[in-house]
Amino acid sequence: MNSKLPWQKKFSDLLKIGEDVALQDLDGNQTYTGKVSRINARVDRASQTIQVFIRIDDHPPKIRTVS
């Protein structure tokens, strides 16, 4: 499953395609691992975010980024 997540533009240099990432469900009870599969360079002017696509193999129902 690919998940599309917003990412602050000012932190865009921290992510690279193919990099492993950790994600957590909204309740904070479950952690999932994934890989950055794509980074959209277009910046949303209102939120100053870019879209990051993460490939997750264990298909969680709801996730959020973990710092």
Secondary structure, 3 states (H helix, E strand, C coil): CEEEEEEEHHHHHHCCCCCEEEEECCCCCCEEEEEEEEECCCCECCCCEEEEEEEECCCCCCCEECC
